[in-house]
Amino acid sequence: MQSKEGDRMLSMKKTVPVRLLKNDFYNTIKTAENNGVTEEQLKGILGKGKAKKRMFEGDLNEGKLEVGQVISMIKEIKPAAAIVQEI
């Protein structure tokens, strides 16, 4: 999945603020937050254990994909040995 500048947004400020990659899950959260969701309601959307499960299953549409600001700077995936060699 390619990511460009602006493809992630700080969300879920009422629970644990995270920077999410914009996908279907992000859209669900954003819509709920725009409609004034409470912290308890947000936790209900997340579901007990669902967020962690989504992260580890790798669902790119429904998953809670937490990313940092640097995600748009990553252009290729290299083996750790190659990165150490470059450094």
Backbone bond lengths (Angstrom), bond angles and torsions (degrees), N, CA, C in turn:
res aa  C-N    CA-C-N  psi(-1)  N-CA   C-N-CA  omega(-1)  CA-C   N-CA-C  phi
1 M - - - 1.449 - - 1.521 108.54 -
2 Q 1.306 117.32 125.01 1.456 122.00 177.48 1.523 108.80 -88.06
3 S 1.297 115.77 142.77 1.453 121.38 179.01 1.518 108.41 -127.05
4 K 1.323 116.07 138.51 1.448 119.79 177.70 1.525 109.61 -121.98
5 E 1.313 116.29 171.60 1.457 121.85 179.56 1.529 109.71 -51.36
6 G 1.321 117.47 130.64 1.455 122.33 178.43 1.520 114.87 90.67
7 D 1.333 117.91 2.24 1.465 121.38 -179.33 1.524 112.81 -85.19
8 R 1.312 118.30 7.86 1.464 121.30 177.51 1.519 108.75 -140.03
9 M 1.328 115.26 154.82 1.453 119.58 -175.33 1.528 109.99 -149.70
10 L 1.326 115.71 142.15 1.454 120.76 176.46 1.526 108.25 -69.91
11 S 1.316 116.68 125.89 1.466 122.46 -174.72 1.517 110.58 -138.99
12 M 1.319 115.76 176.33 1.466 124.91 174.78 1.530 112.30 55.76
13 K 1.315 115.76 42.82 1.466 121.01 -177.47 1.524 112.74 -66.09
14 K 1.326 117.58 -19.56 1.471 120.42 -179.50 1.519 112.31 -80.46
15 T 1.315 117.76 -17.21 1.471 120.45 179.03 1.520 108.25 -112.71
16 V 1.299 117.34 -93.97 1.465 122.80 176.23 1.522 106.35 -124.41
17 P 1.331 118.84 105.12 1.465 120.17 -177.13 1.533 111.72 -57.46
18 V 1.317 115.41 130.10 1.463 121.44 178.29 1.527 108.83 -138.24
19 R 1.312 115.10 152.39 1.460 121.17 174.40 1.525 106.35 -93.16
20 L 1.335 116.46 114.44 1.462 122.18 -175.86 1.515 111.28 -105.52
21 L 1.326 115.29 142.96 1.449 120.76 170.75 1.522 106.78 -72.07
22 K 1.321 116.88 135.82 1.461 120.41 -177.76 1.530 110.03 -70.23
23 N 1.338 115.12 115.32 1.462 123.11 177.26 1.529 107.28 -150.45
24 D 1.323 118.24 -167.87 1.468 120.72 -178.74 1.528 111.58 -61.16
25 F 1.332 117.20 -40.62 1.463 120.77 178.72 1.528 110.27 -61.76
26 Y 1.334 116.60 -45.87 1.464 120.89 177.80 1.533 110.46 -58.09
27 N 1.341 116.96 -43.65 1.467 120.58 -179.60 1.522 111.34 -61.92
28 T 1.333 117.47 -38.18 1.465 121.23 177.32 1.524 110.23 -62.65
29 I 1.331 116.21 -45.56 1.468 121.47 -179.92 1.520 110.45 -64.94
30 K 1.331 116.80 -45.99 1.471 120.88 -178.59 1.526 111.01 -61.00
31 T 1.323 116.74 -44.25 1.464 120.67 178.96 1.527 110.36 -60.80
32 A 1.325 116.34 -45.26 1.472 120.51 179.33 1.527 110.49 -61.95
33 E 1.334 117.08 -44.70 1.465 120.29 -179.71 1.527 111.17 -65.03
34 N 1.329 117.37 -39.13 1.466 120.93 178.20 1.521 111.91 -65.62
35 N 1.337 116.76 -24.87 1.462 122.01 179.12 1.523 112.60 -92.85
36 G 1.349 116.90 10.11 1.460 120.64 174.56 1.512 114.99 79.44
37 V 1.322 117.97 31.55 1.454 122.02 179.56 1.536 110.52 -56.17
38 T 1.317 116.47 142.15 1.463 120.51 176.08 1.525 108.83 -84.42
39 E 1.325 116.46 169.15 1.458 120.98 177.52 1.525 110.68 -59.36
40 E 1.324 116.82 -42.75 1.471 120.84 -179.62 1.528 111.24 -64.74
41 Q 1.334 116.79 -42.13 1.458 120.17 178.30 1.530 111.04 -64.30
42 L 1.326 116.19 -39.45 1.461 120.75 178.45 1.528 110.51 -62.88
43 K 1.328 116.05 -41.76 1.466 119.53 176.70 1.524 110.81 -61.99
44 G 1.338 117.03 -34.68 1.457 121.40 177.55 1.523 111.74 -65.83
45 I 1.328 116.87 -39.13 1.466 121.02 177.51 1.523 109.73 -65.02
46 L 1.321 115.27 -41.56 1.466 119.79 179.32 1.520 110.40 -64.31
47 G 1.325 116.74 -39.86 1.457 121.90 -178.90 1.514 111.19 73.94
48 K 1.300 116.40 144.62 1.460 120.89 -178.48 1.530 110.50 -67.86
49 G 1.311 115.69 116.73 1.459 121.45 178.07 1.518 115.37 80.32
50 K 1.336 118.56 -10.02 1.459 120.84 -177.01 1.528 111.95 -68.52
51 A 1.308 117.21 -40.21 1.467 119.97 -177.06 1.518 111.05 -60.64
52 K 1.326 116.69 -47.05 1.463 120.58 -179.74 1.529 109.95 -64.24
53 K 1.321 115.93 -42.26 1.459 120.34 -179.79 1.525 110.17 -60.51
54 R 1.330 116.46 -44.36 1.467 120.42 179.82 1.523 111.35 -61.46
55 M 1.331 116.21 -41.06 1.458 119.61 -178.78 1.521 110.81 -61.25
56 F 1.319 117.53 -42.86 1.457 120.90 -174.81 1.521 113.84 -82.83
57 E 1.344 117.51 -18.22 1.461 119.69 176.63 1.519 111.86 -82.72
58 G 1.324 117.26 -18.14 1.456 121.28 176.55 1.516 114.87 76.31
59 D 1.319 118.04 27.57 1.461 121.27 178.22 1.531 108.48 -74.85
60 L 1.343 117.07 108.83 1.460 121.21 -174.66 1.525 113.56 -75.23
61 N 1.335 118.44 -14.45 1.462 120.52 178.97 1.520 112.57 -98.54
62 E 1.321 116.95 -48.17 1.458 121.71 -176.64 1.523 112.54 -98.48
63 G 1.316 117.43 -5.09 1.460 121.09 -176.02 1.514 113.64 -77.93
64 K 1.313 115.14 151.73 1.464 122.30 174.22 1.519 105.85 -85.35
65 L 1.318 116.96 94.02 1.456 122.03 -174.04 1.521 109.85 -97.79
66 E 1.325 115.26 95.50 1.462 121.32 -179.92 1.517 108.58 -81.99
67 V 1.332 115.78 125.66 1.459 121.04 -178.42 1.520 109.62 -135.68
68 G 1.314 116.07 161.50 1.456 121.42 176.16 1.518 110.76 -96.54
69 Q 1.312 116.01 175.75 1.461 120.96 -178.80 1.522 111.95 -64.17
70 V 1.308 117.43 -25.68 1.453 121.65 -174.90 1.529 113.43 -76.74
71 I 1.322 118.64 -8.01 1.460 122.16 -174.50 1.529 112.43 -52.49
72 S 1.324 118.34 -35.84 1.461 120.04 -178.34 1.526 112.46 -74.26
73 M 1.328 117.52 -11.27 1.456 121.65 179.12 1.531 112.55 -87.66
74 I 1.318 117.39 -14.30 1.464 121.12 -177.89 1.526 108.45 -80.23
75 K 1.312 115.60 118.80 1.465 120.84 -178.05 1.517 113.09 -108.24
76 E 1.341 117.51 -21.65 1.454 120.90 178.72 1.520 109.92 -152.07
77 I 1.327 115.63 156.74 1.458 121.82 178.34 1.520 107.36 -105.86
78 K 1.332 115.16 124.83 1.459 120.66 -177.78 1.523 109.85 -121.45
79 P 1.325 116.38 155.97 1.466 119.58 173.29 1.536 109.33 -66.28
80 A 1.321 116.47 148.84 1.466 121.32 -178.88 1.523 111.58 -55.08
81 A 1.332 117.56 -38.16 1.459 121.22 -179.33 1.531 111.15 -60.46
82 A 1.327 117.05 -39.13 1.464 120.43 179.62 1.518 111.14 -67.26
83 I 1.309 116.98 -38.16 1.466 121.04 179.04 1.538 110.09 -66.45
84 V 1.322 116.02 -45.08 1.477 119.78 178.16 1.525 109.87 -61.09
85 Q 1.312 118.28 -41.73 1.463 122.96 178.72 1.525 110.25 -59.18
86 E 1.339 117.50 -43.23 1.470 121.57 179.97 1.516 112.03 -65.74
87 I 1.328 116.12 -37.24 1.465 119.82 -178.57 1.519 109.23 -68.85
